[in-house]
């Protein structure tokens, strides 16, 4: 089973510094890092910095997936009627059909705000989730939000968004 984890840090640079930890865990065969992206939201900015490329993991989903997810989390609330409720609902339903529900999107959107950063990591193969979280918290304290994606849902996501 795959997990989409979002550790949220109260420092706009902490997520980027923490990305090395899951890469190291993959090297030690603790997890498989399928894909990851970092979002940083510096104080004073109206919106977060979203990566354009992210050569991380096996890049299971690619930029279209991250763009869709980040659009729903960070930009749809601001754009509202400008893009039309139908387009937002269609995109949300598309992700929900693939295992990423509206509640997860809402929780991440409420947690990742100005002055914070987040590491979005799609992982699989973790024998002990608590051990992975414990290793990540060694250098930084964070709040974590996650959703599990059964293998069939991960396969659908790969099919829908793979680059």
PyMOL commands that set and color helices and strands:
alter all, ss='L'
color gray80, all
select helices_A, chain A and resi 14-27+63-82+85-97+102-111+129-136+151-161
alter helices_A, ss='H'
color red, helices_A
select strands_A, chain A and resi 2-9+32-41+49-50+116-124+143-149
alter strands_A, ss='S'
color yellow, strands_A
deselect
rebuild
show_as cartoon
